[in-house]
Amino acid sequence: MTCEQAEPFMESYLDDELDASLRAQVQQHLATCHSCADAHGRQLAFGADIRSQGPYYRAPADLRDRVGAALRKGRAESPGAWRWLAIAAALLLAVSLAWNLSLYATRARGTLVADNILAGHVRSLMGTHLLDVPSSDQHTVKPWFNGKLDYSPDVKDFAAEGFPLIGGRLDYVDGRSVAALVYQRRRHVINLFTWPYGGAANQEQLRRNGYRAAHWNNAGMTYWAVSDLSAAELMQFVNLYRR
């Protein structure tokens, strides 16, 4: 792995968000490249400084006194109502915390899946594992997955529209083996990752380190199309596949 190849993954490596294979490659590069190792060390030190020097402010004495007086007055005037109000506030706080933790966990998991998808795309371009079944015939590619996955990917070819199918392979995303269908647009590669998913239908796009990813769910399946194409051409491919 060169410095140019390692640079897009340094932040994810720092946050321990890379899959084991890519993390090992970055770690090996850091062990042999003093420049990247120094940059990584500066990132670690910067994060430590932020955590240790974050500002904390103590409320002024008169504000603390006013808040305390208001609480004591409320308890004295209506102790029963105050007790129920305190219980209701505690329940509301618990629900709010649970909701925010759940939302954070969902977003964090989505970010991790996106990182794995982008890492898988880059990894396929760096090595020799772009294709397990090199073929432009969808009736050759689709049966190849039989017995290798517990589902059958929907393989399509768009050669007439300028997005020819060039094959497929097995990849590993979100803790499971998935199908990666590979298409081409001139000299650009498109990886289409797909696996069963029970979530609601949605569609989103993201861009990181020069790559674009389009994600959507449909008919019990999730799809991630990744390439370095322009946004317009990537969406042209997505619309062809979804029609």
Buried (B, 14 or more C-beta within 10 A) or exposed (E): BEEEBBBBBBEBBBEEBBBEEBBEBBEEBBEEBEEBEEBBEEBEEEEEEEEEEEEEEEEEEEEEEEEEEEEEEBEEEEEEEBEEEEEEEEEEEEEEEEEEEEEEEEEEEEBBBBBBBBBBBBBBEBEEBBBBBEBBEBEBBBEBBEEEBEEEBBBBBBEEEBBBBBBBBBBBBBEEEBBBBBBBBEEBBBBBBBBEBEEEEEEEBBEBEEBBBBBBBBEEBBBBBBBBBEEEBBBBBBEBBEE
